Amino acid sequence: MTEEEWINDCVDILTFEPFNWSEESARSYADGLLSFFGVEVDPETAIEEDRQYWDCEEAA
């Protein structure tokens, strides 16, 4: 998977339920995730792991 395909997959996930993000916000977030996780981690897993991290940070 290319980086652009990876970002597009993230955007597809984030612009629909349960997220409903704007495309611009989703693309920006996807860029950050790609920088951290790389294309070796599938987009759905990257989003899930990132959200779990922030959920734990907010609970602390």
C-alpha positions as a Markdown table, in Angstrom:
| # | Residue | x | y | z |
|---|---|---|---|---|
| 1 | Met | 0.0 | 0.0 | 0.0 |
| 2 | Thr | 1.3 | 3.4 | -0.9 |
| 3 | Glu | 1.3 | 6.3 | 1.6 |
| 4 | Glu | -1.4 | 8.1 | -0.4 |
| 5 | Glu | -3.6 | 4.9 | -0.4 |
| 6 | Trp | -3.0 | 4.6 | 3.4 |
| 7 | Ile | -4.0 | 8.2 | 4.0 |
| 8 | Asn | -7.1 | 7.8 | 1.8 |
| 9 | Asp | -8.1 | 4.7 | 3.7 |
| 10 | Cys | -7.8 | 6.7 | 7.0 |
| 11 | Val | -9.9 | 9.5 | 5.5 |
| 12 | Asp | -12.5 | 7.1 | 4.4 |
| 13 | Ile | -12.8 | 5.7 | 8.0 |
| 14 | Leu | -12.8 | 9.1 | 9.7 |
| 15 | Thr | -15.3 | 10.8 | 7.5 |
| 16 | Phe | -18.1 | 8.2 | 8.3 |
| 17 | Glu | -19.8 | 6.9 | 11.4 |
| 18 | Pro | -18.9 | 7.0 | 14.2 |
| 19 | Phe | -16.4 | 9.8 | 13.6 |
| 20 | Asn | -18.0 | 12.1 | 11.0 |
| 21 | Trp | -14.9 | 14.3 | 10.7 |
| 22 | Ser | -14.5 | 16.8 | 7.9 |
| 23 | Glu | -12.2 | 15.6 | 5.1 |
| 24 | Glu | -9.6 | 18.3 | 5.9 |
| 25 | Ser | -9.4 | 17.3 | 9.6 |
| 26 | Ala | -9.3 | 13.6 | 8.7 |
| 27 | Arg | -6.5 | 14.1 | 6.2 |
| 28 | Ser | -4.5 | 16.1 | 8.7 |
| 29 | Tyr | -4.9 | 13.5 | 11.4 |
| 30 | Ala | -4.1 | 10.7 | 8.9 |
| 31 | Asp | -0.8 | 12.5 | 8.0 |
| 32 | Gly | 0.2 | 12.5 | 11.6 |
| 33 | Leu | -0.8 | 8.8 | 12.1 |
| 34 | Leu | 1.2 | 7.9 | 9.0 |
| 35 | Ser | 4.3 | 9.7 | 10.4 |
| 36 | Phe | 4.0 | 7.7 | 13.6 |
| 37 | Phe | 2.8 | 4.3 | 12.5 |
| 38 | Gly | 3.9 | 4.0 | 8.8 |
| 39 | Val | 2.2 | 1.9 | 6.2 |
| 40 | Glu | 3.1 | -1.3 | 7.9 |
| 41 | Val | 0.2 | -0.8 | 10.3 |
| 42 | Asp | -3.2 | -0.9 | 8.7 |
| 43 | Pro | -5.1 | 2.4 | 9.0 |
| 44 | Glu | -7.9 | 1.0 | 11.2 |
| 45 | Thr | -5.5 | -0.4 | 13.7 |
| 46 | Ala | -3.5 | 2.9 | 13.8 |
| 47 | Ile | -6.7 | 4.9 | 14.5 |
| 48 | Glu | -7.8 | 2.4 | 17.2 |
| 49 | Glu | -4.4 | 2.4 | 18.9 |
| 50 | Asp | -4.2 | 6.2 | 18.8 |
| 51 | Arg | -7.7 | 6.7 | 20.2 |
| 52 | Gln | -7.0 | 4.2 | 23.0 |
| 53 | Tyr | -3.9 | 6.1 | 24.0 |
| 54 | Trp | -5.7 | 9.4 | 24.2 |
| 55 | Asp | -8.7 | 7.8 | 26.0 |
| 56 | Cys | -6.2 | 6.6 | 28.6 |
| 57 | Glu | -4.5 | 10.0 | 28.8 |
| 58 | Glu | -7.8 | 11.7 | 29.4 |
| 59 | Ala | -8.8 | 9.3 | 32.1 |
| 60 | Ala | -5.6 | 9.8 | 34.0 |
